[in-house]
């Protein structure tokens, strides 16, 4: 992967690589989230295919098209179009489950997948981006236990367990509690089935399924802070601005690499003077 991303574009001087320039702005591919002295930053993930297409438009002198956050398995919806990229043929385990919808000017709504099977049963098959399965399970368990602030929303079943005592040769039964939510996850999918109490059903009728089960989140694009080509902190208002800055840097280093390649065929004193002048 590294050989493909850093495809032979480097500045090589005196048998030493000084710079490695990737073929794509990796901060958009991988995303970024962090905080430093006086600044915080969050950059969502974007589809490499969209980034490549905009770089090609830039090369041709065309206007770049707006890009939207992208996560594998999630549909991207805006007011003007819906992107539904099917998974590759060799990845049949991947399905389009959640959705990413354009909200206000600086954000997107990211929703998992939830369905009400019957009056008291709810099925969750996808969680929003950045919501971990374990954290979601702990939330469901808090609905089972209940508290002063949180009513019991998930049923607790009483299970009769038979215990055999080999020492006393006795058999007796006891009642035990079992949470009435089930898990059918795999290493690539999420799957909860939850049985609600009457209070849980009342909460859904009042606030809605999505709000009660916290199945929607937000992806902000208003705090994309990165270092610009001059090494200064810059707040970008759109991912296309990052693509544009990256394009200029990569084009510059194409020129510098060409100079290094030419200098390698020249006598050492001449090559050194050329490099000092042009690099």
GIQUISUL-V620513 format. One record per helix or strand. SS is the DSSP state (~ for helix, > for strand). FROM is the first residue (numbers start at 1). TO is the last residue. If there is no record, write none. Layout:
ss=SS from=FROM to=TO
ss=SS from=FROM to=TO
This chain:
ss=~ from=2 to=5
ss=> from=10 to=13
ss=> from=16 to=20
ss=~ from=26 to=30
ss=> from=32 to=36
ss=> from=39 to=43
ss=> from=46 to=46
ss=~ from=48 to=59
ss=> from=69 to=69
ss=> from=74 to=77
ss=> from=82 to=83
ss=> from=98 to=102
ss=> from=107 to=111
ss=> from=113 to=118
ss=> from=121 to=126
ss=~ from=133 to=145
ss=> from=154 to=154
ss=> from=156 to=165
ss=> from=170 to=179
ss=> from=181 to=183
ss=> from=192 to=196
ss=~ from=198 to=207
ss=~ from=209 to=212
ss=> from=216 to=220
ss=> from=224 to=227
ss=> from=233 to=236
ss=~ from=239 to=263
ss=~ from=268 to=278
